[in-house]
Amino acid sequence: MYIGRATALRNRVASYRSDLRERGHLAPMVARVARIEAVTCDSPHQAAWLERNLLEASLPPWNRTPGGQENLVYIRMDKEPRAPGLTAGHLRRPAANVQYFGPCLGGLRVRHAIAALHRILPLCYTGTRLRGAQLDIARARGFAGADRAELITTLTAVLQRQPEVLAWARAELEQLRHRAAEALAFELAGRIQAEIEALDWVTCPQRVTTMDANDFDVCGRSGGVLVRFGIRDGRLCQWSQRKCSQSGAAPQLAATPAGWRGFAQRNAELAAAPAERSA
């Protein structure tokens, strides 16, 4: 077995039939391929997390890196009036006036996303300990301690993926990018574009890994194929598909949480498609 992710599955599969180059060790695997199973995800970030979870749960013989390449990172919001702000960290350390968002994959992306939010919602400029140049910058940008609660509320809405607030944040960043390009500040415009892409990565749909330590199963059935995903300690880390009758699948389908039924059914239809085409 081999686990991987792809934006375009057709292209990814075709790449194994061409020159493998630095992936020459996969040639014996390609010769033994019997079938391909796929899961459709709601975003590239979700696909990255699913790949990581499956590789951590069981490293197949043809994969080399447990968990993949990206680092696990949390976004830490410090609400303490003296020094509020957003930072990135690899660990969660619960404390008063601290809230964590994530987890996310990719330390550089997370830092770029934080930089994007700092451009439009500079929470750190509302601290009561600001002195000297930082205080002057805060005043020049029109922020003060009185804005702290509103900035915290808006940042929370962005990081919780509320659509209207996310759309506003993206529009603000796009306007800043446009202004930079008009002023021929192309390096700045490029940096803002990278930050927009990073914010999209952090806030795109992603629920296969959460901070909720819940255990449950998610099932869907189509064309006689039952697809089951196992969530353990908040992570989707188990995946299987098999033939199953409607009566045999009924209890598992009924136990699937309502919020996951669309995901499960979509993937059951995907799993059943090859069999239906060959019938």
C-alpha positions as CSV (number, residue, x, y, z in Angstrom):
1,M,0.0,0.0,0.0
2,Y,1.1,3.6,-0.7
3,I,-0.6,6.8,0.6
4,G,-0.3,10.2,-1.2
5,R,-2.3,13.3,-2.0
6,A,-3.0,15.1,-5.2
7,T,-4.9,18.2,-6.5
8,A,-5.4,16.4,-9.8
9,L,-5.7,12.7,-9.2
10,R,-5.5,11.8,-12.9
11,N,-2.2,13.6,-13.3
12,R,-0.8,12.0,-10.1
13,V,-1.7,8.5,-11.2
14,A,-0.3,9.2,-14.7
15,S,3.0,10.3,-13.2
16,Y,3.7,6.8,-11.9
17,R,3.4,5.5,-15.5
18,S,6.1,7.8,-16.8
19,D,9.7,8.4,-15.8
20,L,9.8,8.0,-12.0
21,R,13.2,9.8,-11.8
22,E,14.1,10.3,-8.1
23,R,11.2,8.0,-7.2
24,G,12.8,4.9,-8.8
25,H,12.2,2.9,-5.6
26,L,8.5,3.0,-6.4
27,A,8.9,1.0,-9.7
28,P,8.3,-2.4,-8.0
29,M,5.2,-1.0,-6.3
30,V,3.8,0.3,-9.6
31,A,4.2,-3.2,-11.1
32,R,2.0,-4.6,-8.3
33,V,-0.8,-2.1,-8.3
34,A,-4.2,-3.9,-8.1
35,R,-6.5,-0.9,-7.4
36,I,-6.6,2.7,-6.5
37,E,-8.8,4.0,-3.7
38,A,-9.4,7.8,-3.2
39,V,-11.0,10.2,-0.7
40,T,-12.2,13.6,-1.9
41,C,-11.5,16.4,0.6
42,D,-13.0,19.8,1.1
43,S,-9.6,21.6,0.7
44,P,-5.9,21.0,0.1
45,H,-5.3,21.6,3.8
46,Q,-7.7,18.9,4.8
47,A,-6.1,16.6,2.3
48,A,-2.7,17.3,3.8
49,W,-4.0,16.5,7.3
50,L,-5.7,13.3,6.2
51,E,-2.5,12.1,4.6
52,R,-0.5,13.0,7.7
53,N,-3.0,11.2,10.0
54,L,-3.0,8.0,7.9
55,L,0.8,8.0,7.7
56,E,1.1,8.4,11.4
57,A,-1.4,5.7,12.1
58,S,0.3,3.2,9.9
59,L,3.4,3.8,7.7
60,P,2.9,1.7,4.5
61,P,6.1,0.0,3.2
62,W,6.3,2.3,0.1
63,N,6.1,5.6,2.1
64,R,9.2,6.9,3.8
65,T,8.2,9.7,6.1
66,P,5.8,9.1,9.1
67,G,3.3,12.0,9.0
68,G,4.6,13.8,5.9
69,Q,6.7,16.9,5.6
70,E,4.8,19.8,7.1
71,N,5.1,20.9,10.7
72,L,2.2,21.0,13.1
73,V,1.5,24.5,14.3
74,Y,-1.1,26.3,16.4
75,I,-2.1,29.9,16.3
76,R,-2.0,31.4,19.8
77,M,-4.1,34.5,20.6
78,D,-2.9,36.3,23.8
79,K,-5.7,38.5,25.1
80,E,-3.7,39.8,28.0
81,P,-4.2,43.7,28.0
82,R,-0.5,44.3,28.6
83,A,0.8,42.5,25.5
84,P,-2.0,41.1,23.3
85,G,-1.3,39.5,19.9
86,L,-1.0,36.5,17.6
87,T,1.9,34.1,17.6
88,A,2.7,30.6,16.1
89,G,3.7,27.7,18.3
90,H,4.2,23.9,18.1
91,L,2.6,23.2,21.5
92,R,-0.5,24.2,23.3
93,R,0.1,25.6,26.8
94,P,-3.3,26.5,28.3
95,A,-3.3,29.7,30.3
96,A,-5.6,32.5,31.3
97,N,-6.5,35.0,28.5
98,V,-5.0,32.7,25.9
99,Q,-6.9,31.0,23.0
100,Y,-5.6,28.5,20.5
101,F,-6.7,28.0,16.9
102,G,-5.9,25.1,14.6
103,P,-4.0,22.9,14.5
104,C,-2.5,23.8,11.1
105,L,0.2,22.3,8.9
106,G,3.1,24.4,7.7
107,G,5.0,26.7,10.0
108,L,5.8,29.2,7.2
109,R,2.2,29.4,6.0
110,V,1.0,30.0,9.5
111,R,3.5,32.8,10.1
112,H,2.5,34.4,6.8
113,A,-1.2,34.2,7.8
114,I,-0.4,35.9,11.1
115,A,1.4,38.6,9.2
116,A,-1.7,39.1,7.0
117,L,-3.9,39.5,10.0
118,H,-1.5,41.9,11.6
119,R,-1.8,44.1,8.6
120,I,-5.5,44.6,8.9
121,L,-6.2,43.7,12.6
122,P,-3.1,44.7,14.6
123,L,-4.0,43.4,18.0
124,C,-0.5,43.9,19.3
125,Y,-0.9,47.7,18.9
126,T,-3.6,47.8,21.6
127,G,-1.4,46.7,24.5
128,T,-1.0,48.8,27.6
129,R,2.8,48.3,27.7
130,L,3.5,50.0,24.3
131,R,6.3,52.5,24.5
132,G,8.3,54.6,22.1
133,A,8.2,53.8,18.4
134,Q,5.5,51.1,18.9
135,L,3.2,53.5,20.6
136,D,3.8,56.0,17.9
137,I,3.0,53.4,15.2
138,A,-0.2,52.5,17.0
139,R,-1.3,56.1,17.2
140,A,-0.5,56.7,13.5
141,R,-2.6,53.7,12.5
142,G,-5.4,54.8,14.8
143,F,-5.4,52.0,17.3
144,A,-5.6,52.1,21.1
145,G,-6.5,50.0,24.0
146,A,-10.2,50.7,23.5
147,D,-10.1,48.7,20.2
148,R,-8.8,45.6,21.8
149,A,-12.1,43.8,22.4
150,E,-13.3,44.5,18.9
151,L,-10.1,43.3,17.3
152,I,-10.2,40.1,19.4
153,T,-13.8,39.5,18.3
154,T,-13.0,40.0,14.6
155,L,-9.8,37.9,14.7
156,T,-11.7,35.1,16.4
157,A,-14.4,35.2,13.7
158,V,-11.7,35.0,11.0
159,L,-9.9,32.1,12.6
160,Q,-13.2,30.3,13.2
161,R,-13.9,30.6,9.5
162,Q,-17.0,32.8,9.6
163,P,-17.7,33.4,5.9
164,E,-18.7,37.1,6.0
165,V,-15.7,38.1,8.1
166,L,-13.4,36.0,6.1
167,A,-14.6,37.7,2.9
168,W,-14.0,41.1,4.5
169,A,-10.5,40.2,5.6
170,R,-9.5,38.9,2.1
171,A,-11.0,42.1,0.5
172,E,-9.0,44.3,2.8
173,L,-5.8,42.4,2.0
174,E,-6.5,42.5,-1.7
175,Q,-7.0,46.3,-1.5
176,L,-3.6,46.6,0.2
177,R,-2.0,44.5,-2.5
178,H,-3.6,46.6,-5.2
179,R,-2.3,49.8,-3.6
180,A,1.2,48.4,-3.4
181,A,1.1,47.4,-7.0
182,E,-0.1,50.9,-8.1
183,A,2.7,52.4,-6.2
184,L,5.1,50.1,-8.0
185,A,6.0,48.4,-4.7
186,F,5.9,45.0,-6.4
187,E,8.0,43.2,-3.7
188,L,5.4,44.4,-1.1
189,A,2.5,43.4,-3.4
190,G,4.1,39.9,-3.8
191,R,4.5,39.6,-0.1
192,I,0.9,40.5,0.6
193,Q,-0.2,37.9,-2.1
194,A,1.8,35.2,-0.3
195,E,0.1,36.2,3.0
196,I,-3.4,36.1,1.3
197,E,-2.6,32.5,0.1
198,A,-1.4,31.6,3.6
199,L,-4.6,32.9,5.2
200,D,-6.6,31.0,2.7
201,W,-4.7,27.8,3.7
202,V,-5.3,28.4,7.4
203,T,-9.0,29.3,7.1
204,C,-10.1,26.8,4.4
205,P,-12.4,23.9,5.4
206,Q,-10.5,21.5,7.5
207,R,-12.0,19.2,10.2
208,V,-10.2,15.9,9.9
209,T,-7.9,17.1,12.7
210,T,-9.3,19.1,15.6
211,M,-8.5,20.0,19.2
212,D,-11.7,18.0,20.3
213,A,-10.7,14.7,21.8
214,N,-13.7,12.8,20.3
215,D,-14.0,9.2,19.1
216,F,-16.7,8.2,16.6
217,D,-17.1,6.6,13.2
218,V,-18.4,8.1,9.9
219,C,-20.0,5.9,7.3
220,G,-21.5,6.3,3.9
221,R,-22.9,3.7,1.4
222,S,-23.4,3.8,-2.3
223,G,-23.7,1.1,-5.0
224,G,-23.2,-1.7,-2.4
225,V,-19.9,-0.2,-1.1
226,L,-19.6,0.9,2.5
227,V,-17.0,3.5,3.3
228,R,-16.0,4.0,6.9
229,F,-13.8,6.6,8.5
230,G,-12.7,6.4,12.1
231,I,-12.1,9.6,14.1
232,R,-9.9,8.9,17.1
233,D,-9.0,11.7,19.6
234,G,-10.2,14.3,17.2
235,R,-8.3,12.9,14.2
236,L,-9.6,11.1,11.1
237,C,-7.0,8.4,11.0
238,Q,-8.8,5.2,9.8
239,W,-10.3,4.6,6.4
240,S,-11.7,1.5,4.8
241,Q,-14.2,0.4,2.1
242,R,-15.9,-2.9,1.5
243,K,-19.0,-4.4,0.0
244,C,-22.0,-4.3,2.4
245,S,-25.7,-4.8,2.1
246,Q,-28.1,-2.0,3.0
247,S,-29.4,-3.8,6.0
248,G,-25.9,-4.5,7.3
249,A,-24.9,-0.9,6.8
250,A,-28.0,0.7,8.3
251,P,-26.8,0.8,12.0
252,Q,-23.5,2.4,11.0
253,L,-25.2,4.9,8.7
254,A,-27.6,5.9,11.5
255,A,-24.8,6.4,13.9
256,T,-22.9,8.8,11.6
257,P,-23.1,12.4,12.9
258,A,-25.3,14.6,10.7
259,G,-22.5,17.0,10.0
260,W,-20.4,14.3,8.5
261,R,-23.0,12.6,6.3
262,G,-22.3,14.7,3.2
263,F,-18.6,13.9,3.4
264,A,-19.2,10.2,3.9
265,Q,-21.8,9.9,1.2
266,R,-19.7,11.8,-1.3
267,N,-16.8,9.4,-0.7
268,A,-19.0,6.4,-0.8
269,E,-20.2,7.5,-4.3
270,L,-16.6,8.0,-5.4
271,A,-15.7,4.5,-4.1
272,A,-18.6,2.9,-5.9
273,A,-18.0,4.7,-9.2
274,P,-15.4,2.2,-10.6
275,A,-17.6,-0.8,-9.9
276,E,-20.6,0.9,-11.5
277,R,-18.6,1.8,-14.7
278,S,-17.4,-1.8,-15.0
279,A,-20.8,-3.3,-14.5
